[in-house]
Amino acid sequence: MQVQIDALYDEYNRYMYHLCLKLTRNPNEAEDLLQEVWLKVVRYESYMKDVEHVRAWLTTICMNTFRDRYRKNVRRSKYVANQPDQLDVPLLDLIPSDRPATEDQLEKEDLSVVIQGKIRELDCIYRKTVEYFYIHQYSLIEIAELMKVSIGTVKSRLFRAKQRLKEMLIDDPSALEYLPA
């Protein structure tokens, strides 16, 4: 397999670097992203035997890795509230301020407690999927392997869990004060 990965690297590394550069618009970040992509290719080389279009497969890995990095950076951002994606938070709310107000911090902590409570109320299969993806930050492939299901099933469970969380938050009068108008 090492010979095959070397050949892949020789053939596609330049293309992958330019794709990473286009996505990140920063040479240093592009190199970091490229390194992560090649690590994933090596980690999942056993999947290569089923791949018909190698370039498309590599592009998908690159795009997903970029999205995962972006999500992690947003989640780790110091002043961004831990709100689920489905609440349609306006983009301007995601811009960090220099100093968060004390009331904003308290509201953020309260919202976090409410959401954690709602996550605990989810059915076990959905709760585990949400925890793996959002809390432990596993990739979809890793979750699929852990849960012994297909990636499509993991995506479906995440979608249904987010929909259910949204419904639970909307139906809860104590959570309504935290939801954007």
N, C-alpha and C positions, 0 to 999 in steps of 0.2 A: 504493500500500500504506500510506503514512503516514496517510491519512485513515481507513483501516480500523483501524490500530493505535490511533489517537486515539479512535475510537469504542469499541473494546474497553476501552481505559483508562477512559474516562468511565463505561462501563456496569459494569465489573467491579472497578475499583480498590478500592472500599469493601469489597466481599465478600472480595477477596484480602487486604486488610489485616487484616480480622477473622480470617481463617483463619490468617494468619501470627502474629497475636497469640495465638490459641488454641494454636498449636504451640509458640511460644517462651516465652509467659507473661512477656514483657518487651517494652515498647514500642520501645526502641531496637533490640533484636535483630529485632523484627518489621519495623521499617522497613528494616533492612539486608537481611533475607530478601526482603521485597517488592521491593526494588530489584534484587536478583539475579534474581528471577522475571521481572520486566519486561525485564531485559536478555536473558534467554533467549528470551522471547517475540519480541523484536525480532530476535535472532540467527536464530531458526528460523521466521520469518514465512512462509517459502516452504512450510512444512508446513501452514499454515492452510487452504489450499485443499482439503485432504483431510479436514479436521476437520468432523464432523457436530455434535458437542456441544461447543461452545466452553467452557462452564463446566467441564465434566468435564476437558477438555484442560488448562485453566488450573490446575485443582485438582491434576491429576497432576504438572504441572511444579512446582507449589508443594511438594507432598509429596516429590517426588524431590530437589528442591533442599534442602529441610530435612534429609532423610536424608543427603545428600552432605555438607552442612555439619557435621552431627553426627559422621559418620565421620571427617572431616578433623580435627575438634576432638579426638576421642578419639585419633586417630593422632598428633597433634601434642602431646598431653599429655605432660609431661616425664617422668612416672614410670610410664607404662603400658607394659607389655611389648608388643613387636611380635609378638603371637601371632595366627595366622589365626583367623577367625571359627569355623571348623568344629571347633575344639578344645573348644568349650563351656566357656570359662573362667567360673568363678563370678563373679557381679557384684561381690562383695566384693573380689575380686582387682583389680578395675579402679579401686578407690578409691585416689587418690594419697595417699601418706604424706608427712609433712613432710620426711623425709630418707631416701632409699633406702639400705639397707645395702650395703656393698661387695660382699658375696657375691651379693646380688640383682642388682646391676649387672653383675657378671661372668657370672652365669647368664643374664641378659637378652642380653648380647653373644654368649654361646655359642649360645643358642637362635636368635638372629638369623643367625648364621653357618650353623647347621644348616639353617634354613629357606631361606636364600638358595641354599645348595647344592642342596636339593631342588627349588627353583624352576628352577634351571639344568638339572636332569635331566628336566623336563617336556618333552613334545613341543613343537615350535616354536610351533604355533598357540595352545596353552594358555599357554605361557610368555609370549608377547607379550601376550595378553589380560590375564593377571595383572599384568604389568609396567605396562601402560597404566592399569589400574584402580587398583591398590594403590600403585605406586611413583610414576607420573606423575600420578595422581589425575584422569584424564580421566573425563568422564561417559560413561554407556552410549551416548548418542547420538554423542558424539565418537569413541568407539571404533568404533562401527558405521560411521561415515563413513570413518575411517582404514583399516579392514580391508575396507571395501566389502561388508558383510554386514548383515543385519537386526539390530535390537536384541534380538530373541528369540534369535538365534544367539549374540550376545555373552553374554547371560544364561546360556544353556546351556553355553557354553564356560567361563564363570566357575564355574558349579556343578560341572562335571566336573573342572576343574582343582583346585578346593578338595577335592573327594572324593579325587582322585588324590594330592594332597599329604598328606591325612590318612592314606591307606593307606601311603604311603611313610614317613611319620613313625612310624606304628605298627609297620611292618615293620623299622625300623632300630633295632637294639639300643642304639646310641649316642644316639639321640634319645629313647628311652623315659624316661630319667631326667628330661627336661625337661617331659614331658607330665603334666598334672594327674591325680591318682589317680582 
